[in-house]
Amino acid sequence: MNLAELFRHETELLDLAAGSALFLEGDKGDLMYVLISGTAEITVRGRLMEIAQEGAILGEMAMIDEGVRSASVFAKTNCKLFAIDQKRFNFLIQQTPNFAMHTMKVIAKRLRRTDELLASMRP
């Protein structure tokens, strides 16, 4: 599922300059984002976890629970992002099963990557 294509024609895109933070670990989150263009770095405790490319979702856990951000996201290049609030997220989940499955797969992939990293750090 190419989310960048799905939201490319939205008129209210957020511009984020290279080097800028989209959000920081520990921040309260009430939006998730789709990376329309550019690349971003996802870090946890200062460790690079992923380089997000066009079409990536960022901050999706904020739509699932009310916890704080578990990662920081920084623009590696100039980025354009589409923000999704809780109301739109709920609509997308209900009306677009592929969006729901895609979101769950992203969360599972990131959790598995974190598990692998933690396992490699054990003595």
BELLIN-V765243 format. One record per pair of residues at least 12 apart in sequence whose C-alpha atoms are under 6 Angstrom apart, sorted by sequence separation. I is the first residue (numbers start at 1). J is the second residue. If there is no record, write none. Layout:
I;J
I;J
//
This chain:
40;52
39;52
39;53
37;54
36;54
35;54
36;55
35;55
35;56
34;56
34;57
63;86
33;57
33;58
32;58
32;59
44;71
32;60
43;71
43;72
42;72
42;73
4;36
30;62
41;73
29;62
41;74
40;74
40;75
40;76
39;76
39;77
38;77
28;68
38;78
27;68
38;79
26;68
27;69
37;79
26;69
37;80
25;69
36;80
25;70
36;81
25;71
35;81
25;72
34;81
24;72
34;82
23;72
33;82
23;73
33;83
4;55
22;73
32;83
33;84
3;55
21;73
22;74
32;84
2;55
21;74
31;84
20;74
31;85
20;75
19;75
18;75
19;76
18;76
18;77
18;78
17;78
16;78
16;79
15;79
15;80
14;80
14;81
13;81
13;82
//
